[in-house]
Amino acid sequence: MNPPVTYCRRAVQLGSFVRHAANHTCVVGPSTRAFRTSAILLGQRAIVYSNHGDASSVLSSVTFPDHSPPPPKTVNIRFLLSPINPADINVIEGVYPAKPTLAKDLLSDIPVFVAGNEGLAEVVAIGEGITGLKEKDWVVMTKPQIGTWASGRNVDVEDVLKVPSSSLGEVEAATITVNLPTAYNMLHDFVQLQEGDWVIQNGANSAVGQAVIQIAASKGLHTINFIRDRENAESLKSHLKALGATHVVTYDELSNNAFRSKFKTWTEGRTVRLALNCVGGEVTTLMARLLGEDAHLVSYGAMSKHPLSLPTSLFIFKNLTCHGFWQSRWYSQKALEERVQMMNTLVGLIRDGKLQGPEHEIVVIGGQETDSDAKDKICATITRLAGGRYGKKVLLKVEETP
């Protein structure tokens, strides 16, 4: 390219299971060996889990030895920033289609998963047989659910992709593999849009929604963006318009019978052929009614947890087509060259100032913190995000232990 659950100090033999006792959870392997708490600092740290369940309950922090020199065709990496995405929580809960793999670079006799899917890392050591990478290069993850909520990992070189540090900030690079590609591909894969066309979307203040606004604006597309009603709605409307939104509308305004007339005035009668949905429920039904003939409704989330219900008339008389979009599937179906091309396009938009990173907050798990403290911090963060209304992208920075 262009350029948490605290681990007990004493393990109880339970095969490969987890024993819950008092306020502790012991994670043990087939023998009595277990991770030590950070009373003994070992060099690296990861946020892990061994059973699926509520993320604020099953997550734990563990410290482990620094990595040995990497085997051939692998690299040791240091994570700089790792986003917390809604899908990450679903994976931990065990309700997401993509499944994690057991971590082999911590202690192999303890069956744990490292949380996190997306992240930006720096190469710190390179195994034999690798070309095109050097120490200090920035890389992002290409293997789903590789486990990024960590200070460092050893990974196969084919599971990372180099990104240009000269063109990207850390936040932009750390969030470039999920939300931005989702926005870009939904705008390009379903309808051949021309300059001046209109796109409508709900959940417009989400990270994907904000990226849709910016990418659409860079192509000369108009957007009508629906958001949840809130106290600071006007401030949010201003923010989204500053990103390039043509119009921003609350769900209450959408449900008002007078809105359809306003919608027709805005679009000057032009047919709207693409709607993007991450909410579901009645909000999406109302939005879909605004679409014209031969339009496409693309769903990539269901934040309301309500089913998608659409009038049969939209299919019969308007020939509506509905799609589901999952970025992980897109990656699995595309050749490396196509993935690199898309990434280069996104990097170019960022470099040219047409696409910026999301509003964000960085949660630092310091190297001097104990595993118990780190567990409490990550669980508190997950709890804050649980309502789905935090308004900022949260990224983790897990520091190496001294």
N, C-alpha and C positions, 0 to 999 in steps of 0.2 A: 504494500500500500504506500500511499504518498506519505512519502512520508506522511444458661442456665440450669433448679435441681443442682445442688452442690454435690460433688463427689465425696463419698466418705473416705476418711483417712484409713479405715479398716475395712477391707473387703470381706464379703461373705460369699462362699462358693454357691453359685446358683446357675451353673452352666453358662448359657448365653442370654440370661434374662436380667431384668431389672427388678430390684427389691426396694419397695417403698417402706420406710420406717421412720416414725417421728417426723421430723422436718427435713430429712435427708433422703436422697436416692443414691444407692450404690450401683454403679454400672460395672459389671465384672465380666470377665471372659470365662472360658472353660476351666481355668485355674483360679487361684485366689488373687491373681495380679489385677491391679486396678490403677487408674489414673491417680496421681497425687494431686492434692490441692496446691494452690500456689504459695503455701507456707514454704515450699521448696520451688524456687523459680527455675524453670527449665528452658526458657528460650522462646517458644512459640505458644500461641493460644488459638483456640477455635471455639465457636459456639456450636454445640452438638446436641443430638437427641438420639435415643435408641428405640423409643416407641412413638407411634403417632398419637396425637391428641392435641388439646388446647395448647397453643404455642407458649403462652405465658406460664404454663405449668411444666411442660416437658423439656424445655430448653435448659441447657447447662453450659457452663464455661469450663474448659479444661486447658491445662498447660501441658506441653509435651516437649521433648527434646528438639533442638534445632535439627534441620535436615542434614543428612550426609550429602556428599557430592552426588549430583544427579546421575542415575543410570543412563545408558545410551538412549537417545531419542526422547529424553525427558528434560524438563527445566525446573529449577527451583525458582519460585516467584514470591514476591512480597506484595501483599494487597495494599493498595493505596486508599481506595474507597469501594464500598460494596453496598448497593441500594437495598432497601427493604421494599419489595414489591408485593402487592396483594397475593399473587400466585405463590410466593414463597411461603406465606402463612398457610395457604391451602395445601401445599406439599407436606408441610409439617403435620397438618391435621389429617393427612392421608386421604384427601378428597380430590386431589388433582391428578389428571391422567399421567403426567410425567412423574416418574418415580426416581428417587435418589439412589445412588449406589453407595455401598459401604466404603468408608474411608480406609485406604490401605497405607497411607503415609503417616498415620499417627502411631498407634500401637495395634498391630494387626490382630491380636487375640481378643480385642474388645470391640464388639459390633456396634459401631456408632455411625451416624450420618452427620456430615457437616452441613449446616443450613446455608441457604443462599444460592442463587442461580447466576446473578449478574455481578460483575465487578471489574475494576481496573487494577492491574498489577504491574509491577516492575520486575524484570528479569534480573535475578541475582546470581545464578549459576546455570551453565549450559552443559548438558551431557554430550557424549560423542555422537557424531553422525548428523549434526544439525547445521544447516547453513541458513543464512538470512536473518538470524537473530544474534544479538550480542547483549552483554550485560548492560543494564540500565534502560533497555528498550521497554516501551509500554506495550502491554498486550491486554486483550479482552478475551473472555471465555466464549468458545463456540460449542462446547459440550453442555447440553442441558443438565441442570442440577449438579454441577460439578462440586459445589460446596465452597462458597466464597466468603462466608462470615468468619474469617480467620486472619491471622497476621501473615501467614504464608503457607504454601502448599508445594508439593512436588506433583507435576502434571505432565501428561504426554504432550509433546510439542504439537501434535495434530489437533489438540483440543484448545489451542489458543490462536489468536490472530493479532498480528502487530498493527498498532495504530500510531499515527504520527503525533508525538508529543509537542511538536512545534506548532501544530494547527489547532490543538484542543486543550481546554482546561481540564483539570481532574474530574470535575463534576460532569462536564459534557462527555468525556470519554467513558466514565463509569456508567453512564446511562444510555450509551449509544446502541446497545444490542437488543433492547426489548421495546421500550416505548416509542422511540423515534422510528425504527423500522416498521413497527405496527402502523403508525400513522402514515408513513410514506407508502407502504404497500397497499393499504386500503384505499388510498387516493389514486393508485395507479392500476390495480389489478382487476377491477370490476367494471369500470366505466371509462371510456375514452373521453376525458374531460377537456374542454377547450377554454381558453382565456375568456372570462366573462361568465362562465357557468357558475351555478350555485351548488353548494354542499350544505346539508343540515346535519347537526349532531347533538346528542345529549351528553351529559357528563363532560361538558366542554372545559371545565376547570381542572380536569384530571391531567396527568402528565401527557397521556396520549392526546387528549383533547387540545391541549395547548400546542402540542407539536403539529396537529392537524391544521390549526389556525395559521401557524407560521409557514408551513410548507405550502398550503393552499394559497396564501398571500403571495408567496414567491413565484407562483405559477399564474398569477392574475385571476385566481378564483375568488368568488365571494362566499362567505360563510354566515350562516345563521346558527347561533350557538345557544343551546338551552342549558340552564343551570338550576340547581336546587335553590329554593327560597331561603334566605338567611338574613341576619341583621346587617351584614356588610355587603349586601347585594350590589349596591351602586358602586362601591369601591372595587369589587371584583369585576363588574362590567367594564369599568375604566381600564383595569389591568388587562383584560382580554382584548379590548379594543386597541390598546397600545401594542399588543402583539400582532395585530392585523385583522382581528375579527370585524366583520362588517356590521353585524348586529348581535346583541346578546339579550336573551329573553329568559325570564324565570319560568318555572313550570306552572305557577299560578297564572301568569300571563298567557302561556300556551293554552291553558284550559278555558280561557275566556272566549266566548263565542265571537267576540269582535276581532280576535287576533287573525282569523283567516283573511279578513279584508285587508288588514295591514300587511300580511304576508304577500298577498297578491300585488299590492302597491310596491313593496320593496323589490320583488322579483320582476316587476313589469310584465307579468303573465308568462314569463319564461319557465319552461318545464324544469322541475328539479328532479334529477335522476339518481342522486346518491344520498343516502342517509346512513349515518354511523351510530351504532347503539351499544352502550356499555351499561345500561340501566335496566331495561326490561320493564314489565308492568304497564300501567296505564299511560305513563309518560311516552313510552315508545309507540303505543297505539295512536296517540294523538299526533305524534310526529310523522308516523307513516302515512296518515291521512293527507298530509301536505304534499306527498310525492305525486309526480305526474305519471304519464304512461311509460311503460317499459323501464321503470326505475328499479333500483337495487337497494335493498336494506341489508347492511352488513353488521352483524353482531359479533362483538369481541369481548363482552362481559355481561354480567347480570347483577349489578351492585345492589339493586333493590331486593334481590332474591325472590322476585315475583315472576311468574311465567310470562312469556311473550304471547300476547293474544292479538290476533289481527283479523279484521273483517274479511269474510270470504270475497266480498265485492272487490277488494283491492286486487285479488288474484284473477278474478273473472274479467272485470271490466278495465282494469289498468295493467294487467299482465305483470304484476309485481313479482320480482324474484328476490328470494331471501338467501343469504349466505351466512355461514359462520367463519370467522377468521381466527387462526391461532398461529402466532409467529413461530412457535416451535415447529409446527408442521411445515411452514414455509421453508425454514432452514433445512429440514430433513429432505425436502423435495428438490432443492436447488443445488446446482453444482457450485464448487468453491468459487469459480470465476464470477458467477452471478452474484454470490454473496459479497464478494470483494467489490464488485462494481457498485452495488447498492451502498456499501459502507463508504466508498469513495465519494459517492454523490452526497451523502449526509455530511461527511467531513467538509466537502466543498461548501455546502450551505452554511455550516457553522463558521468556517473560515471567512466567508463573505459577509457575515453578520446577519444572515437571513434566518438563522435558527439558533436559539439560545437554550442553555440548560434550564431545567425547571427551577421554580422557587424551591429552596431546599434547606435542610437542617442537617448538620453533621453531628452524630453521636459518637464521641470518642471513648473507647474502652482502653484506659491507660495501662501501660505496661506495669506500673507499680500497684495497680488494683488487684485485690485477691480474686480468686475465682468466684467466691460468694458475692463480692461486690459486683463483679461483671455480670453474674447471673441476674442479680436484682436490677441492674441497669437495663439489660436487654429485655427482661420481662416487663418492666415499667414502660419501656418504649413500645413494646407490642400492645400493651393495654391501651396506651394513648391512641394508637392507630386503629384500634378495633372498631371504632364507630364509623370509619370510612369518611370522616369529615375533617381530617386534620388540615388539609389544604396545602401541605408541603410534602415534597419528596424527602424522605429520611434516608440518610446514608450512614453506614457504619465505618468507622476507622478503628480497626483492632490492632493495637500496638504490640510489638514484640515485647516479651518480658525480659528484664535485665539479666 
